Amino acid sequence: MTTISSSGTVRCAGRTITRPEVEDFLYAEADILDHWDYDGWLTLFEPGARYEIPTTDHRPGWSPHETGSFVDDDWDLLRARVKRLKSRKAHAENPHSRTHRLVSNVRLSEDTADCFRVAAAFVVHRARDGHFDAYVGWYDHLLVPTDDGLRFRLRRSVLGHESLAAGARLSFIL
């Protein structure tokens, strides 16, 4: 089991990373996504990174690669997803949904010598086609400190829902 830092800091790659630094990174990401700046969002990843959303029946310790997932993107699929979402051919998001993200309860824990784990709660409000939905859950990310700031090695969004409503689409970034 990973130990959460009680001091709000972790040591990684010879640096001390603080919770406010990570919170600022996550808040900036939320703003980028709410403004549909997918080129900007992609710069928050290190090359080779992954983006995952396990299914709602996912349990800790299960591999989303073996048990199923809503999204299981390697680096190439992640870049293709961004390209598709920027295209007018992305009919499920043309015009774009209106989203508003809230991120809270950010916690840091050490993982390896070159990356660290971030857990946080999220709520993503989405308005689309006359419907207003709230997606709630938690993030389980691996971040890497670089000379250019923090970068995602793994961006995982775990839904807290028992199931998604019939017809629900995850056609946007959660």
Contacts in CASP RR format, 6 or more apart in sequence:
PFRMAT RR
TARGET T0000
AUTHOR 0000-0000-0000
METHOD contacts of the structure
MODEL  1
MTTISSSGTVRCAGRTITRPEVEDFLYAEADILDHWDYDGWLTLFEPGAR
YEIPTTDHRPGWSPHETGSFVDDDWDLLRARVKRLKSRKAHAENPHSRTH
RLVSNVRLSEDTADCFRVAAAFVVHRARDGHFDAYVGWYDHLLVPTDDGL
RFRLRRSVLGHESLAAGARLSFIL
2 109 0 8 1.000
2 110 0 8 1.000
2 111 0 8 1.000
2 117 0 8 1.000
3 109 0 8 1.000
3 110 0 8 1.000
4 107 0 8 1.000
4 108 0 8 1.000
4 109 0 8 1.000
4 119 0 8 1.000
5 19 0 8 1.000
5 107 0 8 1.000
5 108 0 8 1.000
5 109 0 8 1.000
5 110 0 8 1.000
8 18 0 8 1.000
8 19 0 8 1.000
8 107 0 8 1.000
8 108 0 8 1.000
9 16 0 8 1.000
9 17 0 8 1.000
9 18 0 8 1.000
9 19 0 8 1.000
9 108 0 8 1.000
10 16 0 8 1.000
10 17 0 8 1.000
10 108 0 8 1.000
10 109 0 8 1.000
10 110 0 8 1.000
10 116 0 8 1.000
11 17 0 8 1.000
11 110 0 8 1.000
12 110 0 8 1.000
12 111 0 8 1.000
12 113 0 8 1.000
12 114 0 8 1.000
12 115 0 8 1.000
12 116 0 8 1.000
12 144 0 8 1.000
12 145 0 8 1.000
13 113 0 8 1.000
13 114 0 8 1.000
13 115 0 8 1.000
13 144 0 8 1.000
13 145 0 8 1.000
15 145 0 8 1.000
17 108 0 8 1.000
17 116 0 8 1.000
17 143 0 8 1.000
17 145 0 8 1.000
17 150 0 8 1.000
19 106 0 8 1.000
19 107 0 8 1.000
19 108 0 8 1.000
21 150 0 8 1.000
22 106 0 8 1.000
22 108 0 8 1.000
22 118 0 8 1.000
22 143 0 8 1.000
22 150 0 8 1.000
23 103 0 8 1.000
23 106 0 8 1.000
25 44 0 8 1.000
25 143 0 8 1.000
25 149 0 8 1.000
25 150 0 8 1.000
26 103 0 8 1.000
26 106 0 8 1.000
26 118 0 8 1.000
26 120 0 8 1.000
26 139 0 8 1.000
27 103 0 8 1.000
29 41 0 8 1.000
29 44 0 8 1.000
30 101 0 8 1.000
30 102 0 8 1.000
30 103 0 8 1.000
32 40 0 8 1.000
32 41 0 8 1.000
32 44 0 8 1.000
33 41 0 8 1.000
33 99 0 8 1.000
33 101 0 8 1.000
33 173 0 8 1.000
34 99 0 8 1.000
34 100 0 8 1.000
34 101 0 8 1.000
36 85 0 8 1.000
36 96 0 8 1.000
38 82 0 8 1.000
38 85 0 8 1.000
38 86 0 8 1.000
38 173 0 8 1.000
39 82 0 8 1.000
39 86 0 8 1.000
41 82 0 8 1.000
41 173 0 8 1.000
42 78 0 8 1.000
42 79 0 8 1.000
42 82 0 8 1.000
44 150 0 8 1.000
44 151 0 8 1.000
44 152 0 8 1.000
45 51 0 8 1.000
45 75 0 8 1.000
45 78 0 8 1.000
45 151 0 8 1.000
45 152 0 8 1.000
45 153 0 8 1.000
45 155 0 8 1.000
46 144 0 8 1.000
46 146 0 8 1.000
46 151 0 8 1.000
46 152 0 8 1.000
46 153 0 8 1.000
47 75 0 8 1.000
48 74 0 8 1.000
48 75 0 8 1.000
48 153 0 8 1.000
49 75 0 8 1.000
49 78 0 8 1.000
49 151 0 8 1.000
49 152 0 8 1.000
49 153 0 8 1.000
49 154 0 8 1.000
49 155 0 8 1.000
50 72 0 8 1.000
50 73 0 8 1.000
50 74 0 8 1.000
50 75 0 8 1.000
50 78 0 8 1.000
50 153 0 8 1.000
50 154 0 8 1.000
50 155 0 8 1.000
50 156 0 8 1.000
51 71 0 8 1.000
51 73 0 8 1.000
51 77 0 8 1.000
51 78 0 8 1.000
51 81 0 8 1.000
51 152 0 8 1.000
51 154 0 8 1.000
51 155 0 8 1.000
51 156 0 8 1.000
52 64 0 8 1.000
52 69 0 8 1.000
52 71 0 8 1.000
52 72 0 8 1.000
52 73 0 8 1.000
52 154 0 8 1.000
52 155 0 8 1.000
52 156 0 8 1.000
52 157 0 8 1.000
53 69 0 8 1.000
53 70 0 8 1.000
53 71 0 8 1.000
53 156 0 8 1.000
53 157 0 8 1.000
53 158 0 8 1.000
53 159 0 8 1.000
53 170 0 8 1.000
53 174 0 8 1.000
54 62 0 8 1.000
54 64 0 8 1.000
54 67 0 8 1.000
54 68 0 8 1.000
54 69 0 8 1.000
54 70 0 8 1.000
54 156 0 8 1.000
54 158 0 8 1.000
54 159 0 8 1.000
55 64 0 8 1.000
55 67 0 8 1.000
55 68 0 8 1.000
55 69 0 8 1.000
55 70 0 8 1.000
56 159 0 8 1.000
56 160 0 8 1.000
56 161 0 8 1.000
56 162 0 8 1.000
56 163 0 8 1.000
56 164 0 8 1.000
57 67 0 8 1.000
58 64 0 8 1.000
58 67 0 8 1.000
58 68 0 8 1.000
58 69 0 8 1.000
58 158 0 8 1.000
64 72 0 8 1.000
64 156 0 8 1.000
65 72 0 8 1.000
70 170 0 8 1.000
71 81 0 8 1.000
71 170 0 8 1.000
71 174 0 8 1.000
73 81 0 8 1.000
84 90 0 8 1.000
85 93 0 8 1.000
85 172 0 8 1.000
85 173 0 8 1.000
88 94 0 8 1.000
90 171 0 8 1.000
92 169 0 8 1.000
92 171 0 8 1.000
93 171 0 8 1.000
93 172 0 8 1.000
96 172 0 8 1.000
97 126 0 8 1.000
97 127 0 8 1.000
97 128 0 8 1.000
97 171 0 8 1.000
97 172 0 8 1.000
98 126 0 8 1.000
98 127 0 8 1.000
98 128 0 8 1.000
99 124 0 8 1.000
99 125 0 8 1.000
99 126 0 8 1.000
99 127 0 8 1.000
99 172 0 8 1.000
100 124 0 8 1.000
100 125 0 8 1.000
101 122 0 8 1.000
101 123 0 8 1.000
101 124 0 8 1.000
101 125 0 8 1.000
102 122 0 8 1.000
102 123 0 8 1.000
102 124 0 8 1.000
102 125 0 8 1.000
103 120 0 8 1.000
103 121 0 8 1.000
103 122 0 8 1.000
103 139 0 8 1.000
104 120 0 8 1.000
104 121 0 8 1.000
104 122 0 8 1.000
105 119 0 8 1.000
105 120 0 8 1.000
105 121 0 8 1.000
105 138 0 8 1.000
106 118 0 8 1.000
106 119 0 8 1.000
106 120 0 8 1.000
107 118 0 8 1.000
107 119 0 8 1.000
107 120 0 8 1.000
108 116 0 8 1.000
108 117 0 8 1.000
108 118 0 8 1.000
109 116 0 8 1.000
109 117 0 8 1.000
109 118 0 8 1.000
109 119 0 8 1.000
110 116 0 8 1.000
110 117 0 8 1.000
111 117 0 8 1.000
111 142 0 8 1.000
114 144 0 8 1.000
115 142 0 8 1.000
115 143 0 8 1.000
115 144 0 8 1.000
115 153 0 8 1.000
116 142 0 8 1.000
116 143 0 8 1.000
117 140 0 8 1.000
117 141 0 8 1.000
117 142 0 8 1.000
117 143 0 8 1.000
118 139 0 8 1.000
118 140 0 8 1.000
118 141 0 8 1.000
118 142 0 8 1.000
118 143 0 8 1.000
119 138 0 8 1.000
119 139 0 8 1.000
119 140 0 8 1.000
119 141 0 8 1.000
120 138 0 8 1.000
120 139 0 8 1.000
120 141 0 8 1.000
121 136 0 8 1.000
121 137 0 8 1.000
121 138 0 8 1.000
121 139 0 8 1.000
122 135 0 8 1.000
122 136 0 8 1.000
122 137 0 8 1.000
122 138 0 8 1.000
122 139 0 8 1.000
122 157 0 8 1.000
122 174 0 8 1.000
123 134 0 8 1.000
123 135 0 8 1.000
123 136 0 8 1.000
123 137 0 8 1.000
124 134 0 8 1.000
124 135 0 8 1.000
124 136 0 8 1.000
124 174 0 8 1.000
125 132 0 8 1.000
125 133 0 8 1.000
125 134 0 8 1.000
126 132 0 8 1.000
126 133 0 8 1.000
126 134 0 8 1.000
126 135 0 8 1.000
126 172 0 8 1.000
133 165 0 8 1.000
133 168 0 8 1.000
135 159 0 8 1.000
135 161 0 8 1.000
135 174 0 8 1.000
136 159 0 8 1.000
136 160 0 8 1.000
136 161 0 8 1.000
137 157 0 8 1.000
137 158 0 8 1.000
137 159 0 8 1.000
137 160 0 8 1.000
137 161 0 8 1.000
138 158 0 8 1.000
138 160 0 8 1.000
139 155 0 8 1.000
139 156 0 8 1.000
139 157 0 8 1.000
139 158 0 8 1.000
140 154 0 8 1.000
140 156 0 8 1.000
140 158 0 8 1.000
141 152 0 8 1.000
141 154 0 8 1.000
141 155 0 8 1.000
141 156 0 8 1.000
142 152 0 8 1.000
142 153 0 8 1.000
142 154 0 8 1.000
143 150 0 8 1.000
143 151 0 8 1.000
143 152 0 8 1.000
143 153 0 8 1.000
144 150 0 8 1.000
144 151 0 8 1.000
144 152 0 8 1.000
144 153 0 8 1.000
145 151 0 8 1.000
157 174 0 8 1.000
159 174 0 8 1.000
164 170 0 8 1.000
END
